Amino acid sequence: MILTVFAGIAEFERHLIRSRTEDGRRAAQARGVAFGRPRKMSKRQEILARELVREGKSISEVARTFNVHPATVYRCLEHQDGL
């Protein structure tokens, strides 16, 4: 019976922690805090990478130029298609 009471208290405490964390995240977003991993390439670099690919450079050459993985260059190209 005591374990059931402790489990209930723990569940309630977990709910409080989640609620406070979510409130903190919302407040940070309202202040303009960026979440997640930093970008590997700036917007200017992405534009230049797209131009290089359009000019006929291979994906691996462009990736080596910017010192990134080829998948990063492919993502740049996908984002261009989405705009």
Rosetta constraint file for C-alpha pairs under 8 A:
AtomPair CA 1 CA 5 HARMONIC 6.53 0.50
AtomPair CA 2 CA 6 HARMONIC 6.24 0.50
AtomPair CA 3 CA 7 HARMONIC 6.03 0.50
AtomPair CA 4 CA 8 HARMONIC 6.23 0.50
AtomPair CA 5 CA 9 HARMONIC 6.28 0.50
AtomPair CA 6 CA 10 HARMONIC 6.09 0.50
AtomPair CA 7 CA 11 HARMONIC 6.11 0.50
AtomPair CA 8 CA 12 HARMONIC 6.19 0.50
AtomPair CA 9 CA 13 HARMONIC 6.14 0.50
AtomPair CA 10 CA 14 HARMONIC 6.12 0.50
AtomPair CA 11 CA 15 HARMONIC 6.27 0.50
AtomPair CA 12 CA 16 HARMONIC 6.37 0.50
AtomPair CA 13 CA 17 HARMONIC 6.25 0.50
AtomPair CA 14 CA 18 HARMONIC 6.21 0.50
AtomPair CA 15 CA 19 HARMONIC 6.13 0.50
AtomPair CA 16 CA 20 HARMONIC 6.16 0.50
AtomPair CA 17 CA 21 HARMONIC 6.04 0.50
AtomPair CA 18 CA 22 HARMONIC 6.09 0.50
AtomPair CA 19 CA 23 HARMONIC 6.20 0.50
AtomPair CA 20 CA 24 HARMONIC 6.11 0.50
AtomPair CA 21 CA 25 HARMONIC 6.21 0.50
AtomPair CA 22 CA 26 HARMONIC 6.23 0.50
AtomPair CA 23 CA 27 HARMONIC 6.21 0.50
AtomPair CA 24 CA 28 HARMONIC 6.13 0.50
AtomPair CA 25 CA 29 HARMONIC 6.13 0.50
AtomPair CA 26 CA 30 HARMONIC 6.17 0.50
AtomPair CA 27 CA 31 HARMONIC 6.39 0.50
AtomPair CA 28 CA 32 HARMONIC 6.40 0.50
AtomPair CA 28 CA 33 HARMONIC 5.41 0.50
AtomPair CA 29 CA 33 HARMONIC 5.21 0.50
AtomPair CA 29 CA 34 HARMONIC 7.05 0.50
AtomPair CA 40 CA 68 HARMONIC 7.35 0.50
AtomPair CA 41 CA 45 HARMONIC 5.72 0.50
AtomPair CA 41 CA 46 HARMONIC 6.26 0.50
AtomPair CA 41 CA 66 HARMONIC 7.89 0.50
AtomPair CA 42 CA 46 HARMONIC 6.28 0.50
AtomPair CA 43 CA 47 HARMONIC 6.29 0.50
AtomPair CA 44 CA 48 HARMONIC 6.22 0.50
AtomPair CA 45 CA 49 HARMONIC 6.00 0.50
AtomPair CA 45 CA 66 HARMONIC 7.91 0.50
AtomPair CA 46 CA 50 HARMONIC 6.25 0.50
AtomPair CA 46 CA 73 HARMONIC 7.84 0.50
AtomPair CA 46 CA 76 HARMONIC 5.94 0.50
AtomPair CA 47 CA 51 HARMONIC 6.33 0.50
AtomPair CA 48 CA 52 HARMONIC 6.18 0.50
AtomPair CA 49 CA 53 HARMONIC 6.29 0.50
AtomPair CA 49 CA 62 HARMONIC 6.34 0.50
AtomPair CA 49 CA 73 HARMONIC 7.09 0.50
AtomPair CA 49 CA 76 HARMONIC 7.72 0.50
AtomPair CA 50 CA 54 HARMONIC 6.18 0.50
AtomPair CA 50 CA 76 HARMONIC 7.13 0.50
AtomPair CA 50 CA 77 HARMONIC 6.31 0.50
AtomPair CA 51 CA 55 HARMONIC 6.14 0.50
AtomPair CA 52 CA 56 HARMONIC 6.58 0.50
AtomPair CA 52 CA 57 HARMONIC 5.62 0.50
AtomPair CA 52 CA 62 HARMONIC 6.96 0.50
AtomPair CA 53 CA 57 HARMONIC 4.92 0.50
AtomPair CA 53 CA 58 HARMONIC 6.34 0.50
AtomPair CA 53 CA 59 HARMONIC 6.71 0.50
AtomPair CA 53 CA 62 HARMONIC 7.27 0.50
AtomPair CA 57 CA 61 HARMONIC 6.41 0.50
AtomPair CA 57 CA 62 HARMONIC 6.67 0.50
AtomPair CA 58 CA 62 HARMONIC 6.37 0.50
AtomPair CA 59 CA 63 HARMONIC 6.08 0.50
AtomPair CA 59 CA 70 HARMONIC 6.09 0.50
AtomPair CA 59 CA 73 HARMONIC 6.70 0.50
AtomPair CA 59 CA 74 HARMONIC 7.60 0.50
AtomPair CA 60 CA 64 HARMONIC 6.14 0.50
AtomPair CA 60 CA 70 HARMONIC 5.71 0.50
AtomPair CA 61 CA 65 HARMONIC 6.19 0.50
AtomPair CA 62 CA 66 HARMONIC 6.47 0.50
AtomPair CA 62 CA 70 HARMONIC 7.85 0.50
AtomPair CA 62 CA 73 HARMONIC 7.37 0.50
AtomPair CA 63 CA 67 HARMONIC 5.75 0.50
AtomPair CA 63 CA 68 HARMONIC 5.06 0.50
AtomPair CA 63 CA 69 HARMONIC 5.76 0.50
AtomPair CA 63 CA 70 HARMONIC 5.18 0.50
AtomPair CA 63 CA 72 HARMONIC 7.66 0.50
AtomPair CA 63 CA 73 HARMONIC 6.29 0.50
AtomPair CA 64 CA 68 HARMONIC 6.39 0.50
AtomPair CA 64 CA 69 HARMONIC 7.76 0.50
AtomPair CA 68 CA 72 HARMONIC 6.46 0.50
AtomPair CA 68 CA 73 HARMONIC 7.68 0.50
AtomPair CA 69 CA 73 HARMONIC 7.14 0.50
AtomPair CA 70 CA 74 HARMONIC 6.40 0.50
AtomPair CA 71 CA 75 HARMONIC 6.19 0.50
AtomPair CA 72 CA 76 HARMONIC 6.37 0.50
AtomPair CA 73 CA 77 HARMONIC 6.43 0.50
AtomPair CA 74 CA 78 HARMONIC 6.27 0.50
AtomPair CA 75 CA 79 HARMONIC 6.16 0.50
AtomPair CA 76 CA 80 HARMONIC 6.40 0.50
AtomPair CA 77 CA 81 HARMONIC 6.55 0.50
AtomPair CA 78 CA 82 HARMONIC 6.41 0.50
AtomPair CA 79 CA 83 HARMONIC 6.52 0.50
